[in-house]
Each structure stands twice: as C-alpha cells, then as structure tokens.
Amino acid sequence: MYESALMCKTQFQNVISKINEDNIKISSLIGNNGIINEKEYASLQ
C-alpha cells in the first residue's frame, strides 16, 4: 500500500504521515540489488 502511494506520486510527507499513523516500524529498505544499508540511504537525502 505504501509503495503504491509512492509510485502514484503521492507527496512523500503524506506517505510518512500515514506510516506514523499506522504505527509501522521500518527495519530496512530493499532496492533493486537487495537491502539498502544506512550509509547509502543517508546519502540519498
């Protein structure tokens, strides 16, 4: 559900708000080549 919201060009902050409302805890992000490490994700921000 959250991925589809991002793919439909929903504002990122709205997706983050919904994740927080639903009390979802994200333990890792998965990219095309597997799990994205913290340093790689930090460089994207």
PDB file of N, CA, C, O and CB in Angstrom:
ATOM      1  N   MET A   1       0.821  -1.185   0.000  1.00  0.00           N
ATOM      2  CA  MET A   1       0.000   0.000   0.000  1.00  0.00           C
ATOM      3  C   MET A   1       0.865   1.249   0.000  1.00  0.00           C
ATOM      4  O   MET A   1       0.595   2.192  -0.744  1.00  0.00           O
ATOM      5  CB  MET A   1      -0.934  -0.002   1.195  1.00  0.00           C
ATOM      6  N   TYR A   2       1.894   1.264   0.822  1.00  0.00           N
ATOM      7  CA  TYR A   2       2.754   2.445   0.912  1.00  0.00           C
ATOM      8  C   TYR A   2       3.576   2.605  -0.357  1.00  0.00           C
ATOM      9  O   TYR A   2       3.783   3.724  -0.828  1.00  0.00           O
ATOM     10  CB  TYR A   2       3.681   2.349   2.134  1.00  0.00           C
ATOM     11  N   GLU A   3       4.041   1.498  -0.910  1.00  0.00           N
ATOM     12  CA  GLU A   3       4.809   1.565  -2.156  1.00  0.00           C
ATOM     13  C   GLU A   3       3.945   2.110  -3.281  1.00  0.00           C
ATOM     14  O   GLU A   3       4.408   2.932  -4.071  1.00  0.00           O
ATOM     15  CB  GLU A   3       5.359   0.177  -2.532  1.00  0.00           C
ATOM     16  N   SER A   4       2.714   1.673  -3.364  1.00  0.00           N
ATOM     17  CA  SER A   4       1.839   2.158  -4.434  1.00  0.00           C
ATOM     18  C   SER A   4       1.564   3.640  -4.277  1.00  0.00           C
ATOM     19  O   SER A   4       1.422   4.348  -5.274  1.00  0.00           O
ATOM     20  CB  SER A   4       0.523   1.381  -4.449  1.00  0.00           C
ATOM     21  N   ALA A   5       1.485   4.126  -3.043  1.00  0.00           N
ATOM     22  CA  ALA A   5       1.299   5.562  -2.823  1.00  0.00           C
ATOM     23  C   ALA A   5       2.494   6.346  -3.342  1.00  0.00           C
ATOM     24  O   ALA A   5       2.331   7.412  -3.936  1.00  0.00           O
ATOM     25  CB  ALA A   5       1.081   5.857  -1.333  1.00  0.00           C
ATOM     26  N   LEU A   6       3.694   5.820  -3.119  1.00  0.00           N
ATOM     27  CA  LEU A   6       4.896   6.482  -3.621  1.00  0.00           C
ATOM     28  C   LEU A   6       4.950   6.447  -5.144  1.00  0.00           C
ATOM     29  O   LEU A   6       5.348   7.425  -5.776  1.00  0.00           O
ATOM     30  CB  LEU A   6       6.148   5.827  -3.037  1.00  0.00           C
ATOM     31  N   MET A   7       4.550   5.323  -5.734  1.00  0.00           N
ATOM     32  CA  MET A   7       4.608   5.181  -7.184  1.00  0.00           C
ATOM     33  C   MET A   7       3.553   6.057  -7.872  1.00  0.00           C
ATOM     34  O   MET A   7       3.710   6.414  -9.039  1.00  0.00           O
ATOM     35  CB  MET A   7       4.415   3.712  -7.579  1.00  0.00           C
ATOM     36  N   CYS A   8       2.499   6.399  -7.163  1.00  0.00           N
ATOM     37  CA  CYS A   8       1.441   7.243  -7.731  1.00  0.00           C
ATOM     38  C   CYS A   8       1.714   8.725  -7.512  1.00  0.00           C
ATOM     39  O   CYS A   8       0.819   9.556  -7.667  1.00  0.00           O
ATOM     40  CB  CYS A   8       0.095   6.877  -7.124  1.00  0.00           C
ATOM     41  N   LYS A   9       2.941   9.049  -7.156  1.00  0.00           N
ATOM     42  CA  LYS A   9       3.378  10.432  -6.986  1.00  0.00           C
ATOM     43  C   LYS A   9       2.692  11.141  -5.812  1.00  0.00           C
ATOM     44  O   LYS A   9       2.566  12.366  -5.818  1.00  0.00           O
ATOM     45  CB  LYS A   9       3.122  11.201  -8.257  1.00  0.00           C
ATOM     46  N   THR A  10       2.251  10.376  -4.808  1.00  0.00           N
ATOM     47  CA  THR A  10       1.724  10.975  -3.588  1.00  0.00           C
ATOM     48  C   THR A  10       2.871  11.691  -2.902  1.00  0.00           C
ATOM     49  O   THR A  10       4.001  11.204  -2.923  1.00  0.00           O
ATOM     50  CB  THR A  10       1.075   9.903  -2.647  1.00  0.00           C
ATOM     51  N   GLN A  11       2.606  12.828  -2.299  1.00  0.00           N
ATOM     52  CA  GLN A  11       3.672  13.555  -1.626  1.00  0.00           C
ATOM     53  C   GLN A  11       4.301  12.685  -0.554  1.00  0.00           C
ATOM     54  O   GLN A  11       3.611  12.019   0.218  1.00  0.00           O
ATOM     55  CB  GLN A  11       3.141  14.858  -1.016  1.00  0.00           C
ATOM     56  N   PHE A  12       5.632  12.705  -0.523  1.00  0.00           N
ATOM     57  CA  PHE A  12       6.386  11.856   0.388  1.00  0.00           C
ATOM     58  C   PHE A  12       5.951  12.082   1.831  1.00  0.00           C
ATOM     59  O   PHE A  12       5.822  11.118   2.587  1.00  0.00           O
ATOM     60  CB  PHE A  12       7.883  12.117   0.240  1.00  0.00           C
ATOM     61  N   GLN A  13       5.725  13.321   2.228  1.00  0.00           N
ATOM     62  CA  GLN A  13       5.343  13.617   3.610  1.00  0.00           C
ATOM     63  C   GLN A  13       4.001  12.982   3.967  1.00  0.00           C
ATOM     64  O   GLN A  13       3.795  12.582   5.113  1.00  0.00           O
ATOM     65  CB  GLN A  13       5.279  15.130   3.829  1.00  0.00           C
ATOM     66  N   ASN A  14       3.090  12.884   3.004  1.00  0.00           N
ATOM     67  CA  ASN A  14       1.803  12.238   3.261  1.00  0.00           C
ATOM     68  C   ASN A  14       1.977  10.744   3.514  1.00  0.00           C
ATOM     69  O   ASN A  14       1.286  10.166   4.353  1.00  0.00           O
ATOM     70  CB  ASN A  14       0.849  12.462   2.082  1.00  0.00           C
ATOM     71  N   VAL A  15       2.903  10.123   2.787  1.00  0.00           N
ATOM     72  CA  VAL A  15       3.177   8.701   2.989  1.00  0.00           C
ATOM     73  C   VAL A  15       3.795   8.489   4.366  1.00  0.00           C
ATOM     74  O   VAL A  15       3.409   7.568   5.086  1.00  0.00           O
ATOM     75  CB  VAL A  15       4.115   8.156   1.880  1.00  0.00           C
ATOM     76  N   ILE A  16       4.756   9.340   4.736  1.00  0.00           N
ATOM     77  CA  ILE A  16       5.393   9.252   6.049  1.00  0.00           C
ATOM     78  C   ILE A  16       4.351   9.437   7.155  1.00  0.00           C
ATOM     79  O   ILE A  16       4.384   8.719   8.154  1.00  0.00           O
ATOM     80  CB  ILE A  16       6.517  10.310   6.183  1.00  0.00           C
ATOM     81  N   SER A  17       3.445  10.370   6.994  1.00  0.00           N
ATOM     82  CA  SER A  17       2.389  10.602   7.993  1.00  0.00           C
ATOM     83  C   SER A  17       1.521   9.360   8.154  1.00  0.00           C
ATOM     84  O   SER A  17       1.177   8.979   9.273  1.00  0.00           O
ATOM     85  CB  SER A  17       1.513  11.811   7.591  1.00  0.00           C
ATOM     86  N   LYS A  18       1.166   8.729   7.040  1.00  0.00           N
ATOM     87  CA  LYS A  18       0.329   7.525   7.095  1.00  0.00           C
ATOM     88  C   LYS A  18       1.068   6.379   7.787  1.00  0.00           C
ATOM     89  O   LYS A  18       0.470   5.636   8.565  1.00  0.00           O
ATOM     90  CB  LYS A  18      -0.097   7.098   5.674  1.00  0.00           C
ATOM     91  N   ILE A  19       2.367   6.232   7.506  1.00  0.00           N
ATOM     92  CA  ILE A  19       3.165   5.194   8.169  1.00  0.00           C
ATOM     93  C   ILE A  19       3.181   5.440   9.673  1.00  0.00           C
ATOM     94  O   ILE A  19       3.036   4.503  10.458  1.00  0.00           O
ATOM     95  CB  ILE A  19       4.614   5.165   7.609  1.00  0.00           C
ATOM     96  N   ASN A  20       3.356   6.692  10.073  1.00  0.00           N
ATOM     97  CA  ASN A  20       3.359   7.028  11.505  1.00  0.00           C
ATOM     98  C   ASN A  20       1.997   6.778  12.145  1.00  0.00           C
ATOM     99  O   ASN A  20       1.926   6.256  13.257  1.00  0.00           O
ATOM    100  CB  ASN A  20       3.763   8.493  11.705  1.00  0.00           C
ATOM    101  N   GLU A  21       0.930   7.137  11.467  1.00  0.00           N
ATOM    102  CA  GLU A  21      -0.425   6.908  11.980  1.00  0.00           C
ATOM    103  C   GLU A  21      -0.692   5.421  12.203  1.00  0.00           C
ATOM    104  O   GLU A  21      -1.355   5.040  13.167  1.00  0.00           O
ATOM    105  CB  GLU A  21      -1.465   7.485  11.012  1.00  0.00           C
ATOM    106  N   ASP A  22      -0.177   4.594  11.314  1.00  0.00           N
ATOM    107  CA  ASP A  22      -0.410   3.152  11.381  1.00  0.00           C
ATOM    108  C   ASP A  22       0.576   2.432  12.295  1.00  0.00           C
ATOM    109  O   ASP A  22       0.542   1.208  12.420  1.00  0.00           O
ATOM    110  CB  ASP A  22      -0.335   2.560   9.998  1.00  0.00           C
ATOM    111  N   ASN A  23       1.466   3.215  12.941  1.00  0.00           N
ATOM    112  CA  ASN A  23       2.472   2.659  13.861  1.00  0.00           C
ATOM    113  C   ASN A  23       3.332   1.579  13.204  1.00  0.00           C
ATOM    114  O   ASN A  23       3.598   0.534  13.796  1.00  0.00           O
ATOM    115  CB  ASN A  23       1.786   2.080  15.092  1.00  0.00           C
ATOM    116  N   ILE A  24       3.761   1.850  11.976  1.00  0.00           N
ATOM    117  CA  ILE A  24       4.607   0.927  11.238  1.00  0.00           C
ATOM    118  C   ILE A  24       6.062   1.229  11.580  1.00  0.00           C
ATOM    119  O   ILE A  24       6.466   2.392  11.613  1.00  0.00           O
ATOM    120  CB  ILE A  24       4.354   1.035   9.702  1.00  0.00           C
ATOM    121  N   LYS A  25       6.854   0.179  11.834  1.00  0.00           N
ATOM    122  CA  LYS A  25       8.285   0.328  12.078  1.00  0.00           C
ATOM    123  C   LYS A  25       9.023  -0.252  10.881  1.00  0.00           C
ATOM    124  O   LYS A  25       8.834  -1.418  10.534  1.00  0.00           O
ATOM    125  CB  LYS A  25       8.719  -0.377  13.412  1.00  0.00           C
ATOM    126  N   ILE A  26       9.861   0.558  10.253  1.00  0.00           N
ATOM    127  CA  ILE A  26      10.616   0.121   9.090  1.00  0.00           C
ATOM    128  C   ILE A  26      11.987  -0.325   9.569  1.00  0.00           C
ATOM    129  O   ILE A  26      12.735   0.459  10.154  1.00  0.00           O
ATOM    130  CB  ILE A  26      10.728   1.253   8.018  1.00  0.00           C
ATOM    131  N   SER A  27      12.314  -1.586   9.318  1.00  0.00           N
ATOM    132  CA  SER A  27      13.598  -2.120   9.781  1.00  0.00           C
ATOM    133  C   SER A  27      14.660  -2.052   8.692  1.00  0.00           C
ATOM    134  O   SER A  27      15.851  -1.995   8.999  1.00  0.00           O
ATOM    135  CB  SER A  27      13.433  -3.561  10.252  1.00  0.00           C
ATOM    136  N   SER A  28      14.251  -2.057   7.426  1.00  0.00           N
ATOM    137  CA  SER A  28      15.211  -1.937   6.331  1.00  0.00           C
ATOM    138  C   SER A  28      14.472  -1.557   5.053  1.00  0.00           C
ATOM    139  O   SER A  28      13.258  -1.729   4.937  1.00  0.00           O
ATOM    140  CB  SER A  28      16.003  -3.261   6.135  1.00  0.00           C
ATOM    141  N   LEU A  29      15.233  -1.039   4.109  1.00  0.00           N
ATOM    142  CA  LEU A  29      14.696  -0.703   2.797  1.00  0.00           C
ATOM    143  C   LEU A  29      15.324  -1.642   1.784  1.00  0.00           C
ATOM    144  O   LEU A  29      16.507  -1.968   1.885  1.00  0.00           O
ATOM    145  CB  LEU A  29      14.966   0.792   2.428  1.00  0.00           C
ATOM    146  N   ILE A  30      14.544  -2.075   0.812  1.00  0.00           N
ATOM    147  CA  ILE A  30      15.039  -3.007  -0.192  1.00  0.00           C
ATOM    148  C   ILE A  30      15.022  -2.317  -1.553  1.00  0.00           C
ATOM    149  O   ILE A  30      13.988  -1.824  -2.004  1.00  0.00           O
ATOM    150  CB  ILE A  30      14.187  -4.312  -0.216  1.00  0.00           C
ATOM    151  N   GLY A  31      16.187  -2.294  -2.196  1.00  0.00           N
ATOM    152  CA  GLY A  31      16.315  -1.725  -3.533  1.00  0.00           C
ATOM    153  C   GLY A  31      16.404  -2.824  -4.568  1.00  0.00           C
ATOM    154  O   GLY A  31      16.128  -3.987  -4.274  1.00  0.00           O
ATOM    155  N   ASN A  32      16.787  -2.459  -5.778  1.00  0.00           N
ATOM    156  CA  ASN A  32      16.911  -3.440  -6.863  1.00  0.00           C
ATOM    157  C   ASN A  32      17.977  -4.489  -6.583  1.00  0.00           C
ATOM    158  O   ASN A  32      17.878  -5.624  -7.049  1.00  0.00           O
ATOM    159  CB  ASN A  32      17.227  -2.736  -8.164  1.00  0.00           C
ATOM    160  N   ASN A  33      19.001  -4.106  -5.817  1.00  0.00           N
ATOM    161  CA  ASN A  33      20.113  -5.024  -5.551  1.00  0.00           C
ATOM    162  C   ASN A  33      20.115  -5.563  -4.126  1.00  0.00           C
ATOM    163  O   ASN A  33      21.157  -6.011  -3.646  1.00  0.00           O
ATOM    164  CB  ASN A  33      21.422  -4.331  -5.823  1.00  0.00           C
ATOM    165  N   GLY A  34      18.990  -5.531  -3.446  1.00  0.00           N
ATOM    166  CA  GLY A  34      18.900  -6.052  -2.092  1.00  0.00           C
ATOM    167  C   GLY A  34      18.695  -4.947  -1.065  1.00  0.00           C
ATOM    168  O   GLY A  34      18.260  -3.845  -1.396  1.00  0.00           O
ATOM    169  N   ILE A  35      19.015  -5.259   0.181  1.00  0.00           N
ATOM    170  CA  ILE A  35      18.798  -4.324   1.276  1.00  0.00           C
ATOM    171  C   ILE A  35      19.739  -3.129   1.140  1.00  0.00           C
ATOM    172  O   ILE A  35      20.932  -3.291   0.885  1.00  0.00           O
ATOM    173  CB  ILE A  35      19.003  -5.021   2.635  1.00  0.00           C
ATOM    174  N   ILE A  36      19.190  -1.932   1.314  1.00  0.00           N
ATOM    175  CA  ILE A  36      19.963  -0.693   1.240  1.00  0.00           C
ATOM    176  C   ILE A  36      20.528  -0.423   2.625  1.00  0.00           C
ATOM    177  O   ILE A  36      19.782  -0.352   3.601  1.00  0.00           O
ATOM    178  CB  ILE A  36      19.085   0.513   0.735  1.00  0.00           C
ATOM    179  N   ASN A  37      21.860  -0.271   2.714  1.00  0.00           N
ATOM    180  CA  ASN A  37      22.447  -0.023   4.027  1.00  0.00           C
ATOM    181  C   ASN A  37      22.228   1.445   4.443  1.00  0.00           C
ATOM    182  O   ASN A  37      21.923   2.300   3.612  1.00  0.00           O
ATOM    183  CB  ASN A  37      23.963  -0.366   4.015  1.00  0.00           C
ATOM    184  N   GLU A  38      22.389   1.707   5.727  1.00  0.00           N
ATOM    185  CA  GLU A  38      22.090   3.027   6.284  1.00  0.00           C
ATOM    186  C   GLU A  38      22.906   4.145   5.640  1.00  0.00           C
ATOM    187  O   GLU A  38      22.372   5.222   5.376  1.00  0.00           O
ATOM    188  CB  GLU A  38      22.338   3.020   7.771  1.00  0.00           C
ATOM    189  N   LYS A  39      24.175   3.909   5.387  1.00  0.00           N
ATOM    190  CA  LYS A  39      25.034   4.936   4.788  1.00  0.00           C
ATOM    191  C   LYS A  39      24.576   5.289   3.381  1.00  0.00           C
ATOM    192  O   LYS A  39      24.586   6.459   2.997  1.00  0.00           O
ATOM    193  CB  LYS A  39      26.489   4.463   4.758  1.00  0.00           C
ATOM    194  N   GLU A  40      24.177   4.294   2.620  1.00  0.00           N
ATOM    195  CA  GLU A  40      23.700   4.537   1.258  1.00  0.00           C
ATOM    196  C   GLU A  40      22.411   5.350   1.297  1.00  0.00           C
ATOM    197  O   GLU A  40      22.239   6.281   0.510  1.00  0.00           O
ATOM    198  CB  GLU A  40      23.475   3.202   0.507  1.00  0.00           C
ATOM    199  N   TYR A  41      21.501   5.000   2.214  1.00  0.00           N
ATOM    200  CA  TYR A  41      20.236   5.717   2.333  1.00  0.00           C
ATOM    201  C   TYR A  41      20.487   7.162   2.765  1.00  0.00           C
ATOM    202  O   TYR A  41      19.845   8.076   2.249  1.00  0.00           O
ATOM    203  CB  TYR A  41      19.302   5.008   3.336  1.00  0.00           C
ATOM    204  N   ALA A  42      21.405   7.379   3.697  1.00  0.00           N
ATOM    205  CA  ALA A  42      21.713   8.728   4.181  1.00  0.00           C
ATOM    206  C   ALA A  42      22.231   9.613   3.058  1.00  0.00           C
ATOM    207  O   ALA A  42      21.972  10.817   3.049  1.00  0.00           O
ATOM    208  CB  ALA A  42      22.740   8.668   5.312  1.00  0.00           C
ATOM    209  N   SER A  43      22.956   9.036   2.117  1.00  0.00           N
ATOM    210  CA  SER A  43      23.492   9.825   1.001  1.00  0.00           C
ATOM    211  C   SER A  43      22.400  10.244   0.019  1.00  0.00           C
ATOM    212  O   SER A  43      22.605  11.166  -0.770  1.00  0.00           O
ATOM    213  CB  SER A  43      24.565   9.031   0.266  1.00  0.00           C
ATOM    214  N   LEU A  44      21.263   9.592   0.056  1.00  0.00           N
ATOM    215  CA  LEU A  44      20.147   9.938  -0.838  1.00  0.00           C
ATOM    216  C   LEU A  44      19.352  11.141  -0.336  1.00  0.00           C
ATOM    217  O   LEU A  44      18.654  11.790  -1.116  1.00  0.00           O
ATOM    218  CB  LEU A  44      19.216   8.743  -0.994  1.00  0.00           C
ATOM    219  N   GLN A  45      19.449  11.435   0.926  1.00  0.00           N
ATOM    220  CA  GLN A  45      18.632  12.514   1.493  1.00  0.00           C
ATOM    221  C   GLN A  45      19.152  13.861   1.178  1.00  0.00           C
ATOM    222  O   GLN A  45      18.565  14.861   1.591  1.00  0.00           O
ATOM    223  CB  GLN A  45      18.530  12.377   2.954  1.00  0.00           C
TER     224      GLN A  45
END
